[in-house]
Amino acid sequence: MSEILKGGISRRTMLKAGVAAAGVLAMPAVLRAQEKSLKVGVYGGYFKKSFDNHIFPEFTKATGIAVESIAEPTGEAWLVQLEQAARAGQAPADVSMMSQVATLKGQATELWTPIDISKIKHGGDLLDRFINKYPDGRIAGIGAVAWFITLVTNTNVYKEAPTSWDALWDPANKDKLGLLALASNSFLLEVTAKTFMGGTNALDTEEGLLKAFDKLAEVKPNVRLWYRDEAQFEQALKSGEIPMGQYYHDVTGLAAADGQPVRSTFPKEGGIQDSGNWVISRASKKAEEAHVFIDYMSQPSIQGLMSRKVGTAPTLKKDVLDLKPEEFAAVSSDIEPIIPRYDLYTTKADWINEKWTELIVG
Amino acid sequence: MRREAPNSLADYGPLLYPAVMLVVFFVVPFSTMIAVSFFKRDPAGFYKTDFVLDNYARFLTTFFGSVLGFSLMLAVLVAICCVAIAFPFTYLLTKCSRKVQTVWLVCLLSVLSLSEVIIGFSWSTLFSRTAGVTNLLVAIGLMSEPQALLPGFGAVLTGMVYQALPYTILVLYPALVRLDPTLLEAARTLGSSPVRAFFNVVTPALRNTLVATLIMVFVFALGSYLLPQILGRPQHWTLSVLITDQAIYQSNMPFAAAMAVFLVLISLALVGLTLLVGRKENAA
């Protein structure tokens, strides 16, 4: 049946699959004419379309390097493909956008060519969290795109915006919440730790994790929907059927701008910031061009352009950006974000996943 | 016409095509899945070729057992509901005029064109508090205020029965159309009421068809993945949902494969058991 279609239906992943084929077919012919070229893997669908329209043509104009953009498949399938191709000395893409967990997994097999930060002019302006390092300090990846998951509410039901993630625990919100269904995409353990346990370091030990699970179990009676499919929650949030939950800041902002009765709030503990890195496959022979590309993408003007056109949060410090305050607020916040503990999803993945499933299903 | 047993290799020729298809599209993928279910999971990567039983061991817990139990129970319930609704309906349908039958069958076929996604979202709207059917009940004064009818077991069951019903009817239809009308006439002549004739004559005459239909709907419902997610709470998630979580989100192919193999084996065993019981009863 349509099992395949129903597969990875989380926002970032579902979008990736969509427009894949068309773009791949259309691009190469146009670009073959140019001499220098670079194959760039980006999440398919929305991201690829936005990059093809707004970012890559500018890059080619500025550097003379043609970009062949490749739509990455969902989940970690792309990591596996890169890994297997690299063993055969092939690089399906020279540079790829890679999730944090996948970047860590690639590190284990030395899949990423270390990045020379001296070739990135604005390397010093990057926020620390957007520099992904090997355990020995070499740089494995540089922040590509970032986005926020925040506390969202229906404005008809909640006249006052909530101020803290602890609203999720409020007994008054019984059966009113929509939350993401997986530990590794909801990052609710991190939210719990930051809100009640003094920070995500509390999750360092198994004991701390169990405490967070216990605290999180208290949220269960309030949850009406544990969603994998974003459309499901977005619709219910707009109609007020499920008036509170966690959702993407940028999309909620767009819906509010369309006149929908929704709002996105950065709680005082911070929004959840998830992101993807640029990484270079060790099989790529175009490390030089790849550095030029990453350098270009990390400029303040391009980061600004991406925030305006693609809706991503900038990877650079705020003071070097040319974003107006309202443009900045549309994609980010000054409140220190909650950074997911990606390391947990490589080292303790199965344990956490099993506890999590038992928590919400049991 | 007498049927001769095939005695040369060429006589088996026509079997070749289905055999090849079966091997390519069933045996090979399924064997791959069985093989992967014994591979070793590498949490920091993907999986390594190996022979370990961990994946099956991990599955043998009360937690996964209860999820499996729920999935089977749900599929059985959907099958029973579908047949209970579809059998009398199809029987009455075959008594209608040709024209009425055609209209009904075309409508049922058009329901089949709806994808699971559309069915799921439609029911979630129908059952919602803000736009659902309870608003109608409020409008005609039967309820004081609209209520959400989902998420819940009833919603899941409704959605799944709705999805499987057209298949059930289309499977039952040919058998009921071909049912010898003289059987009923004899029953009526001997003084049986229509209802009694239906239960005492039609139903036993079609027992094998009914069992086959039950099994078909059961297998169909067992693979359900989307409707329990859209219409149910986490405790109504089927094993298919957990398999997908493992395969797509956790990149744990070996564990996902082990669960899938287990599900297939259990359902095959149940189907086998049903057939066995049926045969014994027929013989008795």
Interface residues (C-beta under 8 A of the other chain):
Chain A: M1 S2 E3 L5 K6 G7 G8 S10 T74 G75 E76 V80 E83 L104 K105 A108 T109 A181 L182 S184 N185 R224 L225 W226 R228 D229 Q232 A236 S239 G240 E241 T346 T347 A349 D350 N353 T357 E358 I360 V361 G362
Chain B: R41 P43 A44 G45 F46 F63 V67 S115 E116 V117 F121 S124 S128 R129 T130 A131 A148 P151 G223 Y225 L226 Q229 I230 P234 Q235 W237 L242 T244 D245 I248 Y249 Q250 S251 N252 F255
